[in-house]
């Protein structure tokens, strides 16, 4: 999906985040991406990706939700 300003949204499908990755996303790696903007390979995500500040419990719940929605 193309967003205003030329940004393109991330592909959150299982195929893109797990199946086609050398190092598939796991719940902890999703937590890191959501909170710090570091991807599954350790690289910085595009600055357009928000870095969310939330409690550890909320962060885990969001990452678990995204991960389980991938299947």
LOLO-25825 format. One record per residue (C-alpha): x, y, z. Coordinates in steps of 0.02 Angstrom, whole numbers, plus 50000, padded with zeros to 5 digits. Example, Ala and Ser with C-alpha at 12.3 -4.5 7.8 and 13.67 -1.06 7.14 Angstrom:
BEGIN
+-------+-------+-------+
:     X :     Y :     Z :
+-------+-------+-------+
: 50615 : 49775 : 50390 :
: 50684 : 49947 : 50357 :
+-------+-------+-------+
END
This chain:
BEGIN
+-------+-------+-------+
:     X :     Y :     Z :
+-------+-------+-------+
: 50000 : 50000 : 50000 :
: 50067 : 50171 : 49952 :
: 50052 : 50305 : 50085 :
: 50059 : 50495 : 50073 :
: 50235 : 50560 : 50050 :
: 50291 : 50411 : 49947 :
: 50308 : 50285 : 50088 :
: 50256 : 50106 : 50056 :
: 50179 : 50006 : 50199 :
: 50264 : 49846 : 50256 :
: 50202 : 49678 : 50198 :
: 50143 : 49592 : 50358 :
: 50093 : 49429 : 50277 :
: 50167 : 49266 : 50341 :
: 50253 : 49237 : 50174 :
: 50345 : 49404 : 50183 :
: 50394 : 49399 : 50367 :
: 50428 : 49215 : 50394 :
: 50429 : 49102 : 50242 :
: 50537 : 49212 : 50130 :
: 50661 : 49267 : 50264 :
: 50832 : 49189 : 50297 :
: 50803 : 49235 : 50479 :
: 50614 : 49231 : 50502 :
: 50530 : 49351 : 50619 :
: 50488 : 49281 : 50791 :
: 50386 : 49365 : 50927 :
: 50544 : 49439 : 51008 :
: 50605 : 49503 : 50839 :
: 50436 : 49582 : 50807 :
: 50445 : 49664 : 50979 :
: 50615 : 49735 : 50933 :
: 50552 : 49799 : 50764 :
: 50400 : 49880 : 50843 :
: 50493 : 49963 : 50987 :
: 50664 : 50004 : 50913 :
: 50645 : 50001 : 50724 :
: 50773 : 49861 : 50703 :
: 50724 : 49722 : 50583 :
: 50749 : 49534 : 50593 :
: 50924 : 49548 : 50518 :
: 50979 : 49689 : 50634 :
: 50960 : 49829 : 50507 :
: 50868 : 49992 : 50538 :
: 50691 : 50000 : 50470 :
: 50636 : 50149 : 50366 :
: 50613 : 50305 : 50475 :
: 50431 : 50307 : 50421 :
: 50405 : 50154 : 50533 :
: 50349 : 50221 : 50702 :
: 50442 : 50167 : 50857 :
: 50309 : 50129 : 50986 :
: 50333 : 50154 : 51172 :
: 50223 : 50041 : 51278 :
: 50234 : 49926 : 51426 :
: 50324 : 49759 : 51401 :
: 50158 : 49671 : 51422 :
: 50071 : 49777 : 51290 :
: 50220 : 49761 : 51172 :
: 50217 : 49572 : 51190 :
: 50029 : 49567 : 51161 :
: 50044 : 49672 : 51001 :
: 50189 : 49568 : 50934 :
: 50098 : 49406 : 50974 :
: 49942 : 49470 : 50888 :
: 50039 : 49519 : 50730 :
: 50134 : 49354 : 50730 :
: 49977 : 49250 : 50750 :
: 49888 : 49350 : 50615 :
: 50027 : 49303 : 50496 :
: 49977 : 49120 : 50492 :
+-------+-------+-------+
END
